[in-house]
Amino acid sequence: MADLKSDFLGISSPNPFWLASAPPTDKEYNVRRAFEAGWGGVVWKTLGEAGPPVVNVNGPRYGAVYGADRRLLGLNNIELITDRPLETNLEEIARVKADYPDRALIVSIMVPCEEEAWKAILPRVEETNADGIELNFGCPHGMSERGMGSAVGQVPEYIEMVTRWCKQHYKRPVIVKLTPNITNIRYPARAAHNGGADAVSLINTVSSITSVNLDTMSPEPSIDGKGSHGGYCGPAVKPIALNMVAEIARDPEMRGLKISGIGGVTTWRDAAEFMALGCGNVQVCTAAMTYGFRVVEEMKAGLSQWMDEKGHSGTADFIGSAVPNVTDWQYLNLNYVAKAKIDQDACIKCGRCYAACEDTSHQAISMSPERIFEVIDAECVACNLCVDVCPVEDCISMVPMQPGEVDPRTGKVVQAEYANWTMHPNNPAARAAE
């Protein structure tokens, strides 16, 4: 069996599945249940002390986006950081860590952007023997209006400054949690790296309004007829998270910076994808809130089985293996040609591929009077829209043409990949030379 043990920043855990800082990690009772269910680690819900007291709303805190089958695609939450006393949290953290020494326990922290505030709380956290801290620079609602959370995470200079303070006043690993509510994720990540961060974690939630109640004309969740933007998470944000993780993982200025992946991890496959893009572990929230803590059993079993099938003895075998294959558009091989192929035995004759291609794409699928759908190779540009809209898995596939074949659409011979970028037609210098 594959070994799922994780060693992230020297912090050992029996598996790479950690619970993210969120409502599921707000108290001792929840965290004990999580560890008993099999989670490898937790990031305790964000602690704070200085500044105005934290008071959460006593009404709906979540808005939801559903799929057609009422599958939860995303959650919008307006809950703030913990509203429980700091001393209570610290006592509970110490007890849990003492009882579960083999599990990772990270403490999320958010205090005002003043060195004295950080200097005051860090020794108290260190006394709990927690394995490290995570700086919450990502919360997009409530706390950001107080000059914390994403208000710090959107300013690289502040990130670097606070990270340096924490590295000066705290001896254990420091993880910086990044906000996705920014134009280029590399800038805040570089700032964390320059400040001495041991790792970054991302993404935090996406600032959003998920819906509007058309009877009351207020955003959901609605508190006494008013609503506010909140933080969006769940399966819907996974593509955003993967892209931002990849941007950091392939940035030469941050080579070697450890990454903890967050954002829509619901299955073992999601976790494997984050790890293939460079994450040493993953953090989970919405899946646990949707299905309960036992969902980790399926994640562990699935990842272990896949690793066995691929011949991976440990997670280190594949972490970062997809990073070299992430590139910019200009470096893609324009000589690569593929065509869609329809498996007539699998086709249920629904016509979705035809409607999508005929109305919105390249008119590359024909329909006979008997509702037989076939690809017109001379028109197919391999956009694979038909694959994406087909309700039958593997009914339509993209088949690459081989070098030497004639592309019926262009009449040109399919060539091998350009051996030298200087000759690539996407290279501005090559175009200028022509």
VMD Tcl script that draws the C-alpha trace (Angstrom):
set ca {
  {0.00 0.00 0.00}
  {1.16 3.55 -0.77}
  {2.38 5.57 2.19}
  {0.26 8.69 2.69}
  {2.47 10.16 5.40}
  {3.15 13.85 4.95}
  {6.16 15.91 6.02}
  {5.30 19.54 5.40}
  {7.85 22.05 6.73}
  {9.09 19.31 9.05}
  {5.56 18.90 10.43}
  {4.57 15.25 10.27}
  {1.02 14.04 9.75}
  {-0.35 10.59 8.84}
  {-1.82 11.92 5.59}
  {-1.82 15.16 3.57}
  {-5.47 15.98 4.28}
  {-5.82 18.91 6.68}
  {-8.95 20.81 7.66}
  {-8.72 24.48 6.74}
  {-9.22 27.32 9.18}
  {-13.01 27.67 9.17}
  {-16.12 26.84 11.24}
  {-15.21 23.10 11.40}
  {-12.05 23.94 13.39}
  {-13.48 26.49 15.80}
  {-13.38 24.42 18.98}
  {-11.88 21.43 20.74}
  {-14.95 19.26 20.28}
  {-14.88 19.57 16.49}
  {-11.13 19.08 16.17}
  {-11.14 15.94 18.32}
  {-13.92 14.52 16.17}
  {-11.91 15.38 13.06}
  {-8.80 13.62 14.32}
  {-10.82 10.56 15.34}
  {-12.30 10.52 11.83}
  {-8.80 10.34 10.35}
  {-7.77 13.87 9.31}
  {-4.02 14.36 9.17}
  {-4.09 17.88 10.55}
  {-6.15 21.00 11.18}
  {-5.65 24.72 10.97}
  {-7.48 26.12 13.99}
  {-10.02 28.79 13.18}
  {-8.48 32.27 13.13}
  {-7.68 33.76 16.52}
  {-7.60 37.47 17.22}
  {-7.28 39.71 20.23}
  {-6.51 43.39 19.79}
  {-9.04 45.71 18.20}
  {-12.84 45.82 18.33}
  {-14.50 42.68 19.74}
  {-15.58 40.07 17.19}
  {-19.34 39.61 17.14}
  {-20.85 37.30 14.54}
  {-24.37 37.69 13.16}
  {-27.16 35.68 14.76}
  {-28.83 34.93 11.46}
  {-28.02 33.14 8.23}
  {-24.27 33.02 7.58}
  {-24.20 31.06 4.33}
  {-25.44 31.46 0.80}
  {-25.33 28.52 -1.62}
  {-24.97 27.82 -5.33}
  {-26.41 24.49 -6.46}
  {-26.11 22.27 -9.49}
  {-29.16 20.90 -11.26}
  {-29.30 17.95 -8.87}
  {-28.97 20.28 -5.85}
  {-25.36 19.29 -5.50}
  {-23.60 22.00 -3.57}
  {-21.21 23.77 -5.93}
  {-20.26 26.69 -3.73}
  {-20.82 28.34 -0.37}
  {-20.72 32.03 0.38}
  {-20.12 32.78 4.05}
  {-20.23 36.00 6.04}
  {-18.93 34.51 9.30}
  {-16.02 36.31 10.94}
  {-13.03 34.86 12.77}
  {-13.61 33.10 16.09}
  {-15.78 35.01 18.54}
  {-14.68 32.77 21.41}
  {-12.24 34.13 24.02}
  {-8.58 33.86 23.08}
  {-7.67 32.18 26.36}
  {-10.32 29.51 25.82}
  {-9.01 28.74 22.35}
  {-5.40 28.57 23.54}
  {-6.25 26.18 26.35}
  {-8.13 23.92 23.97}
  {-5.33 23.97 21.40}
  {-2.80 22.91 24.04}
  {-4.99 20.03 25.21}
  {-5.68 18.75 21.71}
  {-2.02 18.90 20.66}
  {-0.99 17.02 23.80}
  {-3.52 14.27 23.11}
  {-2.77 13.99 19.36}
  {1.00 14.51 19.02}
  {1.08 12.70 15.66}
  {-1.36 15.14 14.02}
  {-0.51 18.52 12.55}
  {-2.04 21.45 14.40}
  {-1.56 24.93 12.94}
  {-3.01 28.09 14.49}
  {-4.47 30.76 12.21}
  {-3.97 34.31 13.47}
  {-5.27 37.74 12.53}
  {-4.53 40.87 14.55}
  {-4.12 44.53 13.56}
  {-1.21 45.46 11.33}
  {0.95 46.63 14.22}
  {4.11 44.88 15.42}
  {3.15 45.08 19.09}
  {-0.12 43.26 18.42}
  {1.71 40.36 16.77}
  {4.48 40.41 19.33}
  {1.90 40.05 22.10}
  {-0.04 37.10 20.71}
  {2.76 34.98 19.22}
  {4.38 33.85 22.51}
  {0.97 32.80 23.83}
  {0.38 30.69 20.74}
  {3.87 29.21 20.96}
  {3.16 28.03 24.53}
  {0.42 25.72 23.21}
  {3.05 23.62 21.36}
  {1.10 23.97 18.14}
  {3.22 23.02 15.13}
  {3.09 26.40 13.42}
  {1.00 29.42 12.56}
  {-0.91 30.56 9.49}
  {-1.25 34.30 8.92}
  {-4.76 35.04 7.70}
  {-4.23 37.63 4.98}
  {-7.21 36.47 2.98}
  {-10.56 36.99 4.71}
  {-12.52 39.26 2.31}
  {-15.40 40.32 4.56}
  {-15.91 41.88 7.96}
  {-12.30 41.86 9.09}
  {-11.01 43.55 5.95}
  {-13.10 46.60 6.84}
  {-11.02 46.76 10.00}
  {-7.74 46.83 8.10}
  {-7.05 43.10 8.45}
  {-7.54 39.99 6.34}
  {-7.52 40.70 2.61}
  {-6.89 44.39 3.31}
  {-3.38 43.26 4.24}
  {-3.21 40.46 1.68}
  {-3.80 42.89 -1.18}
  {-0.75 44.98 -0.27}
  {2.54 43.12 -0.82}
  {4.49 45.58 1.34}
  {2.23 44.81 4.32}
  {2.54 41.07 3.74}
  {6.32 41.22 3.77}
  {6.35 43.49 6.82}
  {4.05 41.37 8.98}
  {5.72 38.15 7.90}
  {9.09 39.54 9.02}
  {7.60 40.44 12.41}
  {6.29 36.91 12.85}
  {9.58 35.31 11.86}
  {11.33 37.53 14.43}
  {8.94 36.77 17.28}
  {7.98 33.15 16.57}
  {10.31 30.18 16.28}
  {8.16 27.61 14.46}
  {7.01 27.49 10.82}
  {5.09 30.48 9.47}
  {2.57 29.92 6.68}
  {1.05 32.91 4.89}
  {-2.52 32.44 3.66}
  {-3.11 34.42 0.46}
  {-6.21 36.09 -0.89}
  {-7.39 35.37 -4.45}
  {-8.93 38.84 -4.62}
  {-5.96 40.29 -6.42}
  {-4.79 40.72 -10.02}
  {-1.53 38.75 -9.93}
  {-1.01 36.19 -7.16}
  {2.76 36.17 -7.71}
  {3.24 39.59 -6.11}
  {1.80 38.75 -2.66}
  {3.46 35.32 -2.78}
  {6.84 36.90 -3.52}
  {6.27 39.34 -0.67}
  {5.62 36.46 1.73}
  {8.73 34.71 0.44}
  {10.84 37.85 0.84}
  {9.52 38.25 4.38}
  {10.84 34.82 5.25}
  {7.64 32.77 5.11}
  {8.19 29.03 5.28}
  {5.18 28.39 3.07}
  {2.08 29.94 1.54}
  {-1.43 28.53 1.58}
  {-4.06 29.38 -1.00}
  {-6.64 30.24 -1.92}
  {-8.70 31.94 0.72}
  {-12.30 32.68 -0.22}
  {-13.37 34.74 -3.23}
  {-15.29 37.93 -2.50}
  {-18.80 37.39 -3.81}
  {-22.56 37.76 -3.67}
  {-24.09 34.42 -4.62}
  {-27.72 35.42 -5.12}
  {-30.41 38.04 -4.60}
  {-33.79 37.32 -3.03}
  {-36.22 38.76 -5.58}
  {-39.03 39.00 -3.02}
  {-37.12 41.03 -0.44}
  {-34.61 42.47 -2.92}
  {-31.69 41.73 -0.62}
  {-28.56 39.64 -1.17}
  {-28.42 36.19 0.40}
  {-27.72 35.43 3.16}
  {-29.99 38.22 4.36}
  {-29.82 39.72 7.84}
  {-32.95 41.70 8.66}
  {-33.42 42.69 5.02}
  {-29.77 43.54 4.30}
  {-26.94 41.51 2.83}
  {-23.20 41.84 2.38}
  {-20.49 40.40 0.20}
  {-18.95 37.27 1.66}
  {-16.29 34.67 0.94}
  {-17.00 32.07 -1.77}
  {-15.60 28.56 -1.49}
  {-16.32 25.01 -2.60}
  {-15.92 23.01 -5.84}
  {-16.68 26.07 -7.98}
  {-13.45 27.85 -6.94}
  {-11.11 24.92 -7.64}
  {-10.07 26.11 -11.16}
  {-9.14 29.52 -9.74}
  {-7.13 27.90 -6.97}
  {-5.29 25.50 -9.29}
  {-4.23 28.34 -11.56}
  {-2.93 30.46 -8.70}
  {-1.07 27.53 -7.17}
  {0.55 26.81 -10.55}
  {1.59 30.45 -10.98}
  {3.49 30.32 -7.71}
  {4.93 26.84 -8.26}
  {6.46 27.78 -11.62}
  {7.74 31.21 -10.63}
  {11.58 31.03 -10.62}
  {11.71 33.74 -7.95}
  {9.92 31.44 -5.50}
  {11.46 28.10 -6.39}
  {11.47 25.96 -3.27}
  {8.67 27.84 -1.49}
  {6.31 25.28 0.03}
  {2.61 25.44 -0.84}
  {-0.48 24.21 0.98}
  {-3.36 23.93 -1.49}
  {-6.87 25.14 -0.67}
  {-9.97 25.61 -2.79}
  {-12.70 23.11 -3.63}
  {-10.89 19.92 -2.60}
  {-13.76 17.43 -2.49}
  {-12.26 14.14 -3.69}
  {-8.92 12.34 -3.73}
  {-8.54 13.37 -7.37}
  {-8.81 17.05 -6.45}
  {-6.08 16.56 -3.88}
  {-3.83 14.73 -6.35}
  {-4.23 17.57 -8.86}
  {-3.22 20.21 -6.31}
  {-0.25 18.11 -5.25}
  {0.81 17.49 -8.85}
  {0.95 21.28 -9.22}
  {3.33 21.59 -6.32}
  {1.30 21.45 -3.09}
  {2.83 19.52 -0.22}
  {-0.61 18.98 1.27}
  {-4.20 20.17 0.90}
  {-6.67 21.87 3.19}
  {-10.39 21.07 3.07}
  {-13.44 22.93 4.33}
  {-16.60 22.85 2.21}
  {-16.47 19.09 1.59}
  {-16.39 18.46 5.34}
  {-19.23 20.94 5.90}
  {-21.25 19.20 3.19}
  {-20.60 15.53 3.94}
  {-19.16 15.47 7.47}
  {-15.71 14.56 8.73}
  {-15.88 10.96 7.50}
  {-15.44 12.14 3.93}
  {-11.70 11.95 4.59}
  {-11.93 8.14 4.55}
  {-12.87 8.19 0.86}
  {-10.15 10.74 0.13}
  {-7.46 8.63 1.79}
  {-8.62 5.37 0.21}
  {-8.89 6.89 -3.27}
  {-5.50 8.59 -3.15}
  {-3.84 5.45 -1.84}
  {-5.38 3.28 -4.55}
  {-4.37 5.71 -7.31}
  {-0.82 5.90 -5.97}
  {-0.63 2.10 -5.95}
  {-1.85 1.94 -9.54}
  {0.74 4.52 -10.62}
  {3.56 2.92 -8.66}
  {4.02 5.81 -6.24}
  {5.34 4.67 -2.88}
  {4.87 8.08 -1.26}
  {3.37 11.47 -2.00}
  {6.81 12.94 -2.71}
  {6.91 10.79 -5.85}
  {4.39 12.98 -7.66}
  {4.28 16.32 -5.85}
  {5.09 19.01 -8.44}
  {5.24 16.58 -11.36}
  {2.78 18.63 -13.44}
  {4.55 21.96 -12.90}
  {6.98 21.62 -15.87}
  {3.99 21.14 -18.16}
  {2.36 24.45 -17.18}
  {3.37 27.11 -19.69}
  {2.22 30.34 -21.27}
  {-0.02 30.23 -24.34}
  {2.72 31.52 -26.59}
  {4.74 28.36 -26.04}
  {2.02 25.92 -27.10}
  {2.73 23.74 -30.14}
  {0.65 25.08 -33.03}
  {1.54 22.03 -35.12}
  {-0.44 19.74 -32.85}
  {-3.71 18.70 -34.57}
  {-6.56 16.58 -33.21}
  {-10.06 15.66 -34.40}
  {-13.19 14.70 -32.49}
  {-14.44 11.13 -32.86}
  {-17.89 9.90 -31.85}
  {-18.38 6.35 -30.55}
  {-21.62 5.38 -32.27}
  {-22.18 2.46 -29.90}
  {-22.07 4.77 -26.89}
  {-24.06 7.63 -28.48}
  {-27.59 8.08 -27.08}
  {-28.60 10.41 -29.94}
  {-29.43 13.32 -27.64}
  {-28.01 15.84 -30.12}
  {-26.25 18.07 -27.63}
  {-22.98 17.91 -29.54}
  {-24.70 18.86 -32.77}
  {-26.64 21.76 -31.24}
  {-23.56 23.16 -29.50}
  {-21.31 22.87 -32.55}
  {-23.90 24.07 -35.07}
  {-25.09 27.07 -33.09}
  {-22.02 28.21 -31.21}
  {-18.93 26.65 -32.72}
  {-17.67 25.50 -36.14}
  {-20.51 23.51 -37.76}
  {-18.32 20.41 -37.67}
  {-20.94 17.79 -36.74}
  {-23.56 16.47 -39.15}
  {-26.92 14.95 -38.27}
  {-28.63 12.41 -40.53}
  {-32.42 11.91 -40.73}
  {-31.88 8.88 -38.47}
  {-30.13 11.12 -35.91}
  {-26.69 9.70 -36.57}
  {-24.11 12.29 -35.58}
  {-20.72 12.34 -37.28}
  {-17.76 14.70 -37.19}
  {-16.87 16.63 -40.35}
  {-13.07 16.48 -40.18}
  {-12.67 19.28 -42.72}
  {-14.43 21.69 -40.33}
  {-13.30 20.37 -36.92}
  {-10.83 22.66 -35.15}
  {-10.54 20.32 -32.13}
  {-12.07 22.81 -29.71}
  {-13.56 19.81 -27.79}
  {-16.79 21.64 -26.91}
  {-18.65 18.53 -28.05}
  {-16.72 16.44 -25.50}
  {-17.60 18.85 -22.71}
  {-21.34 18.99 -23.42}
  {-21.82 15.28 -24.14}
  {-23.68 13.60 -21.22}
  {-22.05 10.21 -21.93}
  {-18.53 9.86 -20.59}
  {-15.97 8.83 -23.24}
  {-18.58 8.85 -26.02}
  {-16.65 11.59 -27.82}
  {-12.86 11.69 -27.74}
  {-10.14 13.84 -29.24}
  {-7.81 11.80 -31.46}
  {-4.42 13.38 -32.31}
  {-3.31 13.29 -35.95}
  {0.16 11.94 -36.55}
  {3.04 13.86 -38.20}
  {2.87 13.30 -41.94}
  {-0.93 13.10 -42.14}
  {-2.81 15.76 -44.11}
  {-5.16 17.92 -42.08}
  {-8.43 17.91 -44.08}
  {-9.33 21.33 -42.70}
  {-6.22 23.15 -43.87}
  {-4.78 20.77 -46.46}
  {-1.40 21.04 -44.73}
  {0.81 18.19 -43.59}
  {0.85 17.75 -39.83}
  {4.36 18.47 -38.57}
  {6.20 17.51 -35.42}
  {6.70 20.02 -32.63}
  {9.04 22.88 -33.37}
  {12.46 21.83 -32.13}
  {13.58 25.40 -31.48}
  {11.47 28.21 -30.01}
  {13.34 30.74 -32.17}
  {11.55 29.25 -35.19}
  {8.12 29.14 -33.58}
  {5.58 31.40 -35.35}
  {4.35 32.61 -31.95}
  {7.78 34.00 -31.18}
  {7.62 37.81 -31.74}
  {11.27 37.80 -32.86}
  {10.56 35.13 -35.48}
  {7.59 37.11 -36.81}
  {9.66 40.26 -37.00}
  {12.35 38.44 -38.94}
  {9.78 37.39 -41.52}
}
mol new
graphics top color blue
foreach p $ca { graphics top sphere $p radius 0.5 }
foreach p [lrange $ca 0 end-1] q [lrange $ca 1 end] { graphics top cylinder $p $q radius 0.2 }
display resetview
